[in-house]
Amino acid sequence: MSKRNSYVEMLRVLAIAGISVFHVFQPWFAATAVATPIDQLSPENQVIASNPLAMLLLGLIALLGATGNHMFYMISGFYLVPSAARKSHTMTSAEYWREQFAATARRALIIVLSVLFYIAVCYVINVFVTVPEIGTVVWWSYGLEFVWLYLVFVVIAPVFAWIVERANPRVLWTLMVIALVVVFALNLYIAFINPQDTARGLSDWRKQMSAVTYLVSFLFAGVVGVDVRKAGGLGRVSAQAWRRAATALALLVLLVEAVLVVLDERQLMMALSYKSTSLISFLGAWFALMIATAAHGNGEADVAHSARSMPENIARCITAVASGILGFYIAQSLLGGIWHTQCTAIMKGLLLQGNAWSLAAALTFGVLFALAFVLLVTIFDYVTRQPLLRLLRLRSITRA
Protein backbone atom coordinates (compact mmCIF):
# COMPACT_ATOMS: atom_id res chain seq x y z
CA MET A 1 0.00 0.00 0.00
CA SER A 2 2.92 2.33 -0.59
CA LYS A 3 1.06 3.85 -3.54
CA ARG A 4 -2.57 4.43 -4.31
CA ASN A 5 -4.29 2.93 -7.27
CA SER A 6 -5.96 5.14 -9.84
CA TYR A 7 -9.43 4.30 -8.57
CA VAL A 8 -8.67 5.77 -5.16
CA GLU A 9 -7.38 8.90 -6.87
CA MET A 10 -10.61 9.03 -8.87
CA LEU A 11 -12.51 8.72 -5.61
CA ARG A 12 -10.67 11.78 -4.29
CA VAL A 13 -11.65 13.74 -7.40
CA LEU A 14 -15.30 12.71 -7.05
CA ALA A 15 -15.19 13.71 -3.37
CA ILE A 16 -13.86 17.18 -4.10
CA ALA A 17 -16.41 17.63 -6.89
CA GLY A 18 -19.21 16.70 -4.48
CA ILE A 19 -17.86 19.10 -1.85
CA SER A 20 -17.71 21.93 -4.39
CA VAL A 21 -21.31 21.35 -5.48
CA PHE A 22 -22.34 21.16 -1.82
CA HIS A 23 -20.80 24.55 -1.00
CA VAL A 24 -22.59 26.20 -3.92
CA PHE A 25 -26.01 25.04 -2.73
CA GLN A 26 -25.44 24.91 1.05
CA PRO A 27 -26.86 28.40 1.80
CA TRP A 28 -30.04 27.60 -0.11
CA PHE A 29 -30.46 24.27 1.63
CA ALA A 30 -29.86 25.90 5.02
CA ALA A 31 -32.49 28.54 4.24
CA THR A 32 -35.13 26.12 2.96
CA ALA A 33 -34.61 23.07 5.20
CA VAL A 34 -36.24 24.74 8.19
CA ALA A 35 -39.55 24.47 10.04
CA THR A 36 -40.64 27.89 8.74
CA PRO A 37 -43.77 27.74 6.54
CA ILE A 38 -42.98 28.10 2.86
CA ASP A 39 -44.96 31.33 2.43
CA GLN A 40 -42.75 33.02 5.03
CA LEU A 41 -39.51 32.32 3.15
CA SER A 42 -37.84 34.74 0.74
CA PRO A 43 -39.14 34.68 -2.86
CA GLU A 44 -36.28 32.59 -4.24
CA ASN A 45 -36.43 30.15 -1.34
CA GLN A 46 -40.18 29.78 -1.79
CA VAL A 47 -39.58 28.63 -5.36
CA ILE A 48 -37.13 25.96 -4.14
CA ALA A 49 -39.01 24.81 -1.03
CA SER A 50 -42.26 24.39 -2.95
CA ASN A 51 -40.64 22.17 -5.59
CA PRO A 52 -40.30 18.55 -4.36
CA LEU A 53 -37.63 17.61 -6.91
CA ALA A 54 -35.52 20.66 -6.02
CA MET A 55 -35.70 19.86 -2.30
CA LEU A 56 -34.85 16.22 -2.97
CA LEU A 57 -31.83 17.29 -5.02
CA LEU A 58 -30.63 19.71 -2.33
CA GLY A 59 -31.03 17.07 0.37
CA LEU A 60 -28.95 14.57 -1.61
CA ILE A 61 -26.31 17.22 -2.38
CA ALA A 62 -26.02 18.01 1.33
CA LEU A 63 -25.29 14.35 2.08
CA LEU A 64 -22.90 14.20 -0.88
CA GLY A 65 -20.83 17.07 0.50
CA ALA A 66 -20.70 15.55 3.96
CA THR A 67 -19.65 12.22 2.43
CA GLY A 68 -16.87 13.94 0.49
CA ASN A 69 -15.38 15.42 3.65
CA HIS A 70 -15.38 12.04 5.39
CA MET A 71 -13.91 10.47 2.27
CA PHE A 72 -10.98 12.88 2.21
CA TYR A 73 -10.02 12.11 5.80
CA MET A 74 -10.62 8.39 5.42
CA ILE A 75 -8.37 8.09 2.38
CA SER A 76 -5.62 9.99 4.22
CA GLY A 77 -5.91 7.75 7.27
CA PHE A 78 -6.13 4.62 5.14
CA TYR A 79 -2.68 5.34 3.70
CA LEU A 80 -0.83 7.38 6.31
CA VAL A 81 -1.44 5.11 9.31
CA PRO A 82 -0.59 1.72 7.70
CA SER A 83 2.53 3.16 6.08
CA ALA A 84 3.80 4.42 9.43
CA ALA A 85 2.69 1.25 11.25
CA ARG A 86 4.69 -0.93 8.88
CA LYS A 87 7.80 1.16 9.42
CA SER A 88 7.37 1.04 13.19
CA HIS A 89 7.59 -2.74 12.88
CA THR A 90 10.62 -2.87 10.57
CA MET A 91 12.69 -0.06 12.14
CA THR A 92 14.24 0.38 15.52
CA SER A 93 12.39 2.74 17.83
CA ALA A 94 14.96 5.50 17.35
CA GLU A 95 14.96 5.09 13.56
CA TYR A 96 11.18 5.13 13.42
CA TRP A 97 10.67 8.30 15.43
CA ARG A 98 13.49 10.08 13.62
CA GLU A 99 12.09 9.12 10.20
CA GLN A 100 8.50 9.96 11.14
CA PHE A 101 9.49 13.30 12.62
CA ALA A 102 11.15 14.26 9.35
CA ALA A 103 8.25 12.97 7.21
CA THR A 104 5.62 14.66 9.40
CA ALA A 105 7.54 17.93 9.46
CA ARG A 106 7.70 17.82 5.64
CA ARG A 107 3.96 17.20 5.31
CA ALA A 108 3.16 19.92 7.84
CA LEU A 109 5.48 22.35 6.04
CA ILE A 110 3.71 21.62 2.74
CA ILE A 111 0.33 22.41 4.31
CA VAL A 112 1.52 25.64 5.93
CA LEU A 113 3.37 26.83 2.81
CA SER A 114 0.32 26.01 0.70
CA VAL A 115 -1.84 28.21 2.92
CA LEU A 116 0.72 31.02 2.74
CA PHE A 117 0.88 30.67 -1.05
CA TYR A 118 -2.87 31.10 -1.46
CA ILE A 119 -2.95 33.94 1.05
CA ALA A 120 -0.41 35.69 -1.18
CA VAL A 121 -2.56 34.94 -4.23
CA CYS A 122 -5.55 36.47 -2.43
CA TYR A 123 -3.62 39.68 -1.73
CA VAL A 124 -2.76 39.93 -5.43
CA ILE A 125 -6.44 39.42 -6.34
CA ASN A 126 -7.40 41.99 -3.71
CA VAL A 127 -5.56 44.66 -5.71
CA PHE A 128 -8.16 44.27 -8.46
CA VAL A 129 -11.20 42.82 -6.66
CA THR A 130 -11.89 43.19 -2.95
CA VAL A 131 -11.57 39.91 -1.10
CA PRO A 132 -14.05 40.03 1.82
CA GLU A 133 -12.51 39.66 5.32
CA ILE A 134 -9.01 39.43 3.90
CA GLY A 135 -6.36 39.49 6.63
CA THR A 136 -8.76 38.89 9.51
CA VAL A 137 -8.12 36.12 12.02
CA VAL A 138 -11.37 34.37 11.11
CA TRP A 139 -10.44 34.44 7.41
CA TRP A 140 -7.23 32.42 7.73
CA SER A 141 -8.00 30.43 10.90
CA TYR A 142 -11.61 29.33 11.35
CA GLY A 143 -12.20 29.78 7.63
CA LEU A 144 -9.57 27.10 6.98
CA GLU A 145 -10.78 24.80 9.74
CA PHE A 146 -10.80 21.78 7.46
CA VAL A 147 -7.16 22.29 6.45
CA TRP A 148 -5.93 22.87 9.99
CA LEU A 149 -7.72 19.73 11.16
CA TYR A 150 -5.91 17.80 8.47
CA LEU A 151 -2.62 19.23 9.74
CA VAL A 152 -3.42 17.98 13.25
CA PHE A 153 -4.29 14.52 11.96
CA VAL A 154 -1.04 14.35 9.97
CA VAL A 155 0.90 15.16 13.13
CA ILE A 156 -0.79 12.51 15.29
CA ALA A 157 -0.71 9.77 12.62
CA PRO A 158 2.76 8.37 13.55
CA VAL A 159 1.81 8.08 17.22
CA PHE A 160 -1.47 6.38 16.44
CA ALA A 161 0.23 4.05 13.95
CA TRP A 162 2.80 3.01 16.56
CA ILE A 163 -0.02 2.20 19.01
CA VAL A 164 -2.10 0.31 16.43
CA GLU A 165 0.84 -1.89 15.41
CA ARG A 166 1.35 -3.00 19.03
CA ALA A 167 -2.22 -3.14 20.30
CA ASN A 168 -4.26 -6.30 20.71
CA PRO A 169 -6.53 -6.33 17.61
CA ARG A 170 -9.60 -7.37 19.59
CA VAL A 171 -9.09 -4.62 22.17
CA LEU A 172 -8.31 -2.07 19.46
CA TRP A 173 -11.48 -2.83 17.51
CA THR A 174 -13.58 -2.84 20.68
CA LEU A 175 -12.34 0.66 21.51
CA MET A 176 -12.88 1.78 17.92
CA VAL A 177 -16.47 0.54 17.91
CA ILE A 178 -17.14 2.22 21.26
CA ALA A 179 -15.75 5.48 19.89
CA LEU A 180 -17.96 5.25 16.81
CA VAL A 181 -21.09 4.52 18.86
CA VAL A 182 -20.45 7.36 21.30
CA VAL A 183 -19.58 9.90 18.61
CA PHE A 184 -22.58 9.20 16.41
CA ALA A 185 -24.94 8.98 19.38
CA LEU A 186 -23.84 12.49 20.36
CA ASN A 187 -24.20 13.62 16.74
CA LEU A 188 -27.76 12.29 16.63
CA TYR A 189 -28.56 14.20 19.82
CA ILE A 190 -27.17 17.44 18.40
CA ALA A 191 -28.73 17.08 14.95
CA PHE A 192 -32.22 15.95 15.92
CA ILE A 193 -32.70 17.37 19.43
CA ASN A 194 -30.49 20.44 19.83
CA PRO A 195 -29.28 21.68 16.43
CA GLN A 196 -29.46 25.45 17.04
CA ASP A 197 -26.18 27.34 16.65
CA THR A 198 -27.23 30.49 18.52
CA ALA A 199 -24.44 31.95 20.68
CA ARG A 200 -22.17 28.96 20.30
CA GLY A 201 -18.46 29.62 20.38
CA LEU A 202 -15.55 27.42 19.41
CA SER A 203 -15.33 26.22 23.01
CA ASP A 204 -18.84 24.74 22.84
CA TRP A 205 -18.61 20.93 22.68
CA ARG A 206 -21.38 20.81 20.10
CA LYS A 207 -19.29 22.99 17.80
CA GLN A 208 -16.33 20.67 18.29
CA MET A 209 -18.20 17.48 17.38
CA SER A 210 -17.55 17.93 13.65
CA ALA A 211 -13.80 17.89 14.31
CA VAL A 212 -14.13 14.88 16.62
CA THR A 213 -16.19 13.04 13.99
CA TYR A 214 -13.58 13.69 11.31
CA LEU A 215 -10.90 12.45 13.69
CA VAL A 216 -12.81 9.22 14.26
CA SER A 217 -13.17 8.79 10.48
CA PHE A 218 -9.43 9.26 10.06
CA LEU A 219 -8.51 6.82 12.85
CA PHE A 220 -11.10 4.25 11.80
CA ALA A 221 -9.78 4.21 8.23
CA GLY A 222 -6.25 3.91 9.60
CA VAL A 223 -7.16 0.79 11.59
CA VAL A 224 -8.93 -0.68 8.55
CA GLY A 225 -5.87 0.10 6.43
CA VAL A 226 -3.54 -1.68 8.85
CA ASP A 227 -5.78 -4.77 8.80
CA VAL A 228 -5.85 -4.70 4.99
CA ARG A 229 -2.05 -4.51 4.88
CA LYS A 230 -1.61 -7.40 7.27
CA ALA A 231 -4.18 -9.56 5.48
CA GLY A 232 -2.85 -8.68 2.02
CA GLY A 233 -6.32 -7.56 0.96
CA LEU A 234 -9.91 -7.22 2.06
CA GLY A 235 -10.22 -10.94 2.66
CA ARG A 236 -13.47 -12.59 1.65
CA VAL A 237 -15.35 -9.33 1.10
CA SER A 238 -15.30 -8.63 -2.65
CA ALA A 239 -15.72 -5.37 -4.52
CA GLN A 240 -19.11 -6.65 -5.64
CA ALA A 241 -20.22 -7.11 -2.04
CA TRP A 242 -19.17 -3.56 -1.18
CA ARG A 243 -20.99 -2.27 -4.26
CA ARG A 244 -24.15 -4.06 -3.18
CA ALA A 245 -23.87 -2.53 0.29
CA ALA A 246 -23.31 0.95 -1.20
CA THR A 247 -26.25 0.51 -3.57
CA ALA A 248 -28.52 -0.56 -0.72
CA LEU A 249 -27.45 2.47 1.31
CA ALA A 250 -28.03 4.81 -1.64
CA LEU A 251 -31.50 3.42 -2.28
CA LEU A 252 -32.41 3.67 1.40
CA VAL A 253 -31.22 7.28 1.54
CA LEU A 254 -33.14 8.13 -1.63
CA LEU A 255 -36.30 6.58 -0.18
CA VAL A 256 -35.97 8.37 3.16
CA GLU A 257 -35.26 11.73 1.53
CA ALA A 258 -38.21 11.28 -0.85
CA VAL A 259 -40.56 10.47 2.04
CA LEU A 260 -39.38 13.54 3.96
CA VAL A 261 -39.96 15.69 0.88
CA VAL A 262 -43.49 14.35 0.42
CA LEU A 263 -44.24 14.94 4.12
CA ASP A 264 -42.63 18.42 3.89
CA GLU A 265 -40.29 17.55 6.77
CA ARG A 266 -37.58 19.90 5.56
CA GLN A 267 -36.03 20.33 8.99
CA LEU A 268 -35.48 16.57 9.30
CA MET A 269 -33.72 16.64 5.94
CA MET A 270 -31.21 19.09 7.41
CA ALA A 271 -30.75 16.87 10.46
CA LEU A 272 -29.80 13.88 8.29
CA SER A 273 -26.70 15.68 7.01
CA TYR A 274 -26.07 18.02 9.94
CA LYS A 275 -22.61 19.58 9.76
CA SER A 276 -20.98 16.53 8.16
CA THR A 277 -21.63 14.49 11.31
CA SER A 278 -24.11 12.23 9.54
CA LEU A 279 -23.75 8.49 10.02
CA ILE A 280 -25.06 8.08 6.47
CA SER A 281 -22.15 10.13 5.13
CA PHE A 282 -19.65 8.16 7.20
CA LEU A 283 -20.97 4.85 5.87
CA GLY A 284 -21.09 6.15 2.30
CA ALA A 285 -17.45 7.24 2.45
CA TRP A 286 -16.37 3.92 3.98
CA PHE A 287 -18.18 1.85 1.38
CA ALA A 288 -16.80 3.95 -1.47
CA LEU A 289 -13.24 3.57 -0.18
CA MET A 290 -13.64 -0.19 0.12
CA ILE A 291 -15.04 -0.42 -3.43
CA ALA A 292 -12.08 1.49 -4.83
CA THR A 293 -9.61 -0.54 -2.79
CA ALA A 294 -11.15 -3.90 -3.68
CA ALA A 295 -11.58 -3.14 -7.39
CA HIS A 296 -8.31 -4.82 -8.41
CA GLY A 297 -6.95 -6.36 -5.21
CA ASN A 298 -5.38 -4.63 -2.25
CA GLY A 299 -1.94 -6.06 -1.68
CA GLU A 300 1.39 -4.59 -2.67
CA ALA A 301 1.58 -6.78 -5.75
CA ASP A 302 -1.73 -5.44 -7.06
CA VAL A 303 -0.79 -1.76 -7.19
CA ALA A 304 0.77 -1.91 -10.64
CA HIS A 305 -2.08 -4.03 -11.97
CA SER A 306 -4.58 -1.49 -10.67
CA ALA A 307 -2.72 1.35 -12.35
CA ARG A 308 -2.65 -0.54 -15.68
CA SER A 309 -6.36 -1.38 -15.52
CA MET A 310 -7.27 2.25 -16.18
CA PRO A 311 -6.22 3.90 -19.48
CA GLU A 312 -2.98 5.79 -18.90
CA ASN A 313 -4.20 9.13 -20.22
CA ILE A 314 -7.28 9.04 -18.00
CA ALA A 315 -5.21 8.00 -14.98
CA ARG A 316 -2.84 10.92 -15.58
CA CYS A 317 -5.70 13.43 -15.78
CA ILE A 318 -7.23 12.07 -12.60
CA THR A 319 -3.89 12.22 -10.79
CA ALA A 320 -3.32 15.79 -11.97
CA VAL A 321 -6.68 16.94 -10.63
CA ALA A 322 -6.27 14.96 -7.39
CA SER A 323 -2.88 16.59 -6.77
CA GLY A 324 -4.59 19.97 -6.53
CA ILE A 325 -7.18 19.04 -3.94
CA LEU A 326 -5.37 20.67 -1.03
CA GLY A 327 -4.98 23.84 -3.07
CA PHE A 328 -8.66 23.79 -3.95
CA TYR A 329 -9.75 23.49 -0.32
CA ILE A 330 -7.63 26.49 0.60
CA ALA A 331 -8.60 28.66 -2.38
CA GLN A 332 -12.29 27.84 -2.05
CA SER A 333 -12.32 28.92 1.59
CA LEU A 334 -10.20 32.06 1.28
CA LEU A 335 -12.03 33.32 -1.83
CA GLY A 336 -15.49 32.28 -0.72
CA GLY A 337 -16.61 35.88 -0.35
CA ILE A 338 -16.00 36.45 -4.08
CA TRP A 339 -17.04 33.29 -5.88
CA HIS A 340 -20.00 32.49 -3.67
CA THR A 341 -21.47 35.98 -3.92
CA GLN A 342 -21.19 36.09 -7.70
CA CYS A 343 -22.44 32.53 -8.21
CA THR A 344 -25.44 33.04 -5.92
CA ALA A 345 -26.35 36.30 -7.63
CA ILE A 346 -26.42 34.64 -11.05
CA MET A 347 -28.41 31.67 -9.75
CA LYS A 348 -30.90 33.98 -8.03
CA GLY A 349 -31.33 35.95 -11.26
CA LEU A 350 -32.05 32.77 -13.19
CA LEU A 351 -34.37 31.48 -10.49
CA LEU A 352 -36.56 34.59 -10.37
CA GLN A 353 -37.18 34.78 -14.12
CA GLY A 354 -40.46 33.07 -13.37
CA ASN A 355 -40.66 30.76 -16.37
CA ALA A 356 -41.03 26.98 -16.34
CA TRP A 357 -37.32 26.43 -16.78
CA SER A 358 -35.94 29.04 -14.38
CA LEU A 359 -35.45 26.65 -11.45
CA ALA A 360 -33.81 24.01 -13.66
CA ALA A 361 -31.55 26.68 -15.18
CA ALA A 362 -30.45 27.91 -11.74
CA LEU A 363 -29.72 24.42 -10.44
CA THR A 364 -27.88 23.44 -13.63
CA PHE A 365 -25.78 26.57 -13.53
CA GLY A 366 -24.83 25.90 -9.90
CA VAL A 367 -23.65 22.36 -10.64
CA LEU A 368 -21.70 23.39 -13.75
CA PHE A 369 -20.14 26.33 -11.91
CA ALA A 370 -19.00 24.07 -9.06
CA LEU A 371 -17.37 21.56 -11.41
CA ALA A 372 -15.73 24.29 -13.52
CA PHE A 373 -14.43 25.93 -10.33
CA VAL A 374 -12.75 22.67 -9.28
CA LEU A 375 -11.14 22.26 -12.68
CA LEU A 376 -9.95 25.87 -12.86
CA VAL A 377 -8.39 25.92 -9.39
CA THR A 378 -6.73 22.50 -9.72
CA ILE A 379 -5.20 23.52 -13.08
CA PHE A 380 -3.94 26.75 -11.52
CA ASP A 381 -2.57 24.75 -8.59
CA TYR A 382 -0.88 22.29 -10.93
CA VAL A 383 1.09 25.03 -12.71
CA THR A 384 1.88 27.25 -9.70
CA ARG A 385 1.92 25.83 -6.17
CA GLN A 386 3.11 22.34 -7.08
CA PRO A 387 6.13 23.46 -9.16
CA LEU A 388 7.10 25.78 -6.29
CA LEU A 389 7.00 22.87 -3.86
CA ARG A 390 9.18 20.84 -6.20
CA LEU A 391 11.66 23.71 -6.41
CA LEU A 392 11.82 23.63 -2.62
CA ARG A 393 12.35 19.85 -2.86
CA LEU A 394 9.18 19.15 -0.98
CA ARG A 395 7.21 16.16 -2.17
CA SER A 396 3.52 16.58 -2.96
CA ILE A 397 1.19 15.15 -0.31
CA THR A 398 -1.08 13.74 -3.00
CA ARG A 399 0.09 10.29 -1.92
CA ALA A 400 0.39 11.09 1.76
Secondary structure in CASP SS format (residue, H / E / C, confidence):
PFRMAT SS
TARGET T0000
AUTHOR 0000-0000-0000
METHOD secondary structure of the structure
MODEL  1
M C 1.00
S C 1.00
K C 1.00
R C 1.00
N C 1.00
S H 1.00
Y H 1.00
V H 1.00
E H 1.00
M H 1.00
L H 1.00
R H 1.00
V H 1.00
L H 1.00
A H 1.00
I H 1.00
A H 1.00
G H 1.00
I H 1.00
S H 1.00
V H 1.00
F H 1.00
H H 1.00
V H 1.00
F H 1.00
Q H 1.00
P H 1.00
W H 1.00
F H 1.00
A H 1.00
A H 1.00
T H 1.00
A C 1.00
V C 1.00
A C 1.00
T C 1.00
P C 1.00
I H 1.00
D H 1.00
Q H 1.00
L C 1.00
S C 1.00
P H 1.00
E H 1.00
N H 1.00
Q H 1.00
V H 1.00
I H 1.00
A H 1.00
S C 1.00
N C 1.00
P H 1.00
L H 1.00
A H 1.00
M H 1.00
L H 1.00
L H 1.00
L H 1.00
G H 1.00
L H 1.00
I H 1.00
A H 1.00
L H 1.00
L H 1.00
G H 1.00
A H 1.00
T H 1.00
G H 1.00
N H 1.00
H H 1.00
M H 1.00
F H 1.00
Y H 1.00
M H 1.00
I H 1.00
S H 1.00
G H 1.00
F H 1.00
Y H 1.00
L H 1.00
V H 1.00
P H 1.00
S H 1.00
A H 1.00
A H 1.00
R H 1.00
K H 1.00
S H 1.00
H H 1.00
T H 1.00
M C 1.00
T C 1.00
S H 1.00
A H 1.00
E H 1.00
Y H 1.00
W H 1.00
R H 1.00
E H 1.00
Q H 1.00
F H 1.00
A H 1.00
A H 1.00
T H 1.00
A H 1.00
R H 1.00
R H 1.00
A H 1.00
L H 1.00
I H 1.00
I H 1.00
V H 1.00
L H 1.00
S H 1.00
V H 1.00
L H 1.00
F H 1.00
Y H 1.00
I H 1.00
A H 1.00
V H 1.00
C H 1.00
Y H 1.00
V H 1.00
I H 1.00
N H 1.00
V H 1.00
F H 1.00
V C 1.00
T C 1.00
V C 1.00
P C 1.00
E C 1.00
I C 1.00
G C 1.00
T C 1.00
V H 1.00
V H 1.00
W H 1.00
W H 1.00
S C 1.00
Y H 1.00
G H 1.00
L H 1.00
E H 1.00
F H 1.00
V H 1.00
W H 1.00
L H 1.00
Y H 1.00
L H 1.00
V H 1.00
F H 1.00
V H 1.00
V H 1.00
I H 1.00
A H 1.00
P H 1.00
V H 1.00
F H 1.00
A H 1.00
W H 1.00
I H 1.00
V H 1.00
E H 1.00
R H 1.00
A C 1.00
N C 1.00
P H 1.00
R H 1.00
V H 1.00
L H 1.00
W H 1.00
T H 1.00
L H 1.00
M H 1.00
V H 1.00
I H 1.00
A H 1.00
L H 1.00
V H 1.00
V H 1.00
V H 1.00
F H 1.00
A H 1.00
L H 1.00
N H 1.00
L H 1.00
Y H 1.00
I H 1.00
A H 1.00
F H 1.00
I C 1.00
N C 1.00
P C 1.00
Q C 1.00
D C 1.00
T C 1.00
A C 1.00
R C 1.00
G C 1.00
L C 1.00
S C 1.00
D C 1.00
W H 1.00
R H 1.00
K H 1.00
Q H 1.00
M H 1.00
S H 1.00
A H 1.00
V H 1.00
T H 1.00
Y H 1.00
L H 1.00
V H 1.00
S H 1.00
F H 1.00
L H 1.00
F H 1.00
A H 1.00
G H 1.00
V H 1.00
V H 1.00
G H 1.00
V H 1.00
D H 1.00
V H 1.00
R H 1.00
K H 1.00
A H 1.00
G C 1.00
G C 1.00
L C 1.00
G C 1.00
R C 1.00
V C 1.00
S C 1.00
A H 1.00
Q H 1.00
A H 1.00
W H 1.00
R H 1.00
R H 1.00
A H 1.00
A H 1.00
T H 1.00
A H 1.00
L H 1.00
A H 1.00
L H 1.00
L H 1.00
V H 1.00
L H 1.00
L H 1.00
V H 1.00
E H 1.00
A H 1.00
V H 1.00
L H 1.00
V H 1.00
V H 1.00
L C 1.00
D C 1.00
E C 1.00
R H 1.00
Q H 1.00
L H 1.00
M H 1.00
M H 1.00
A H 1.00
L H 1.00
S C 1.00
Y H 1.00
K H 1.00
S H 1.00
T C 1.00
S C 1.00
L H 1.00
I H 1.00
S H 1.00
F H 1.00
L H 1.00
G H 1.00
A H 1.00
W H 1.00
F H 1.00
A H 1.00
L H 1.00
M H 1.00
I H 1.00
A H 1.00
T H 1.00
A H 1.00
A C 1.00
H C 1.00
G C 1.00
N C 1.00
G C 1.00
E H 1.00
A H 1.00
D H 1.00
V H 1.00
A H 1.00
H H 1.00
S H 1.00
A H 1.00
R H 1.00
S H 1.00
M C 1.00
P C 1.00
E H 1.00
N H 1.00
I H 1.00
A H 1.00
R H 1.00
C H 1.00
I H 1.00
T H 1.00
A H 1.00
V H 1.00
A H 1.00
S C 1.00
G C 1.00
I H 1.00
L H 1.00
G H 1.00
F H 1.00
Y H 1.00
I H 1.00
A H 1.00
Q H 1.00
S H 1.00
L H 1.00
L C 1.00
G H 1.00
G H 1.00
I H 1.00
W H 1.00
H H 1.00
T H 1.00
Q H 1.00
C H 1.00
T H 1.00
A H 1.00
I H 1.00
M H 1.00
K H 1.00
G H 1.00
L H 1.00
L H 1.00
L C 1.00
Q C 1.00
G C 1.00
N C 1.00
A C 1.00
W C 1.00
S H 1.00
L H 1.00
A H 1.00
A H 1.00
A H 1.00
L H 1.00
T H 1.00
F H 1.00
G H 1.00
V H 1.00
L H 1.00
F H 1.00
A H 1.00
L H 1.00
A H 1.00
F H 1.00
V H 1.00
L H 1.00
L H 1.00
V H 1.00
T H 1.00
I H 1.00
F H 1.00
D H 1.00
Y H 1.00
V H 1.00
T C 1.00
R H 1.00
Q H 1.00
P H 1.00
L H 1.00
L H 1.00
R H 1.00
L H 1.00
L C 1.00
R C 1.00
L C 1.00
R C 1.00
S C 1.00
I H 1.00
T H 1.00
R H 1.00
A C 1.00
END
